[in-house]
Amino acid sequence: MSVGANSVYSIYEVADVYPMHYSMLTLDKSQPGAIRNEFMTLIENEWQTISKNTWIEIVAAPTGYIVALDNDIPSEPKFIRKGTSPLIGSRVYMLNKETIQKFICYTPKGEDLLENYDIGYLLGVTEEQVPFTVNIEKLLHYHVGVFAFTGSGKSNLTSLVLRKSVNSLPNMKFVIFDVSSEYGINILDLLKSIPTRDRY
């Protein structure tokens, strides 16, 4: 974002990456399939060589944050909530694993164990697995909803958050309306180890 300096950047989340060729810009579904196939065969053959007619198309969405780099302490970037547009033609960089963790993940303070806040791994970030940690207390103090299709893992995720909450916030209390009788199975060991008031 900075003119004449490299210290402030807009943060975008990449949604898709795909190769493009200048001939693909003219192709659409209104053209006969045979013509499209012929074009794509020529494009594929050209992709086998180093072609100047090819580029990488990236679809990205703004996160609403910028990162400000301190030249004195490069390992401590500052993330600031600010909606901005990038400068056209600016250089683009990928965030490394450590910066992604500082931006997205929660780091517990003091003697708290990281595993009590870990609810999975971030997908598609780097080639390494990056643990996804959240601040359970902040998560539960706001309005939270888990929505997805049947069988996608809503109950498992909610059970995992309950389990992590009990481990990291011992005084937390929950009331569960279990219409489908799913949570009894997912948190049976917790129900046995912690005194509860069951109502049927």
Secondary structure, DSSP 4 states (H G I P E B T S, - for coil): --SS--SEEEEEEEEEEEEEEGGGGG--TTS-HHHHHHHHHHHHHHHTS--TTEEEEEEEEEEEEEEE--SS-TT--EEEE----PPTT----PPPHHHHHHHHS----TT--GGGTEEEEESSSSSS-EEEE--HHHHHHS-------TTSSHHHHHHHHHHHHHHH-TT-------TTS-HHHHTHHHHHHS------
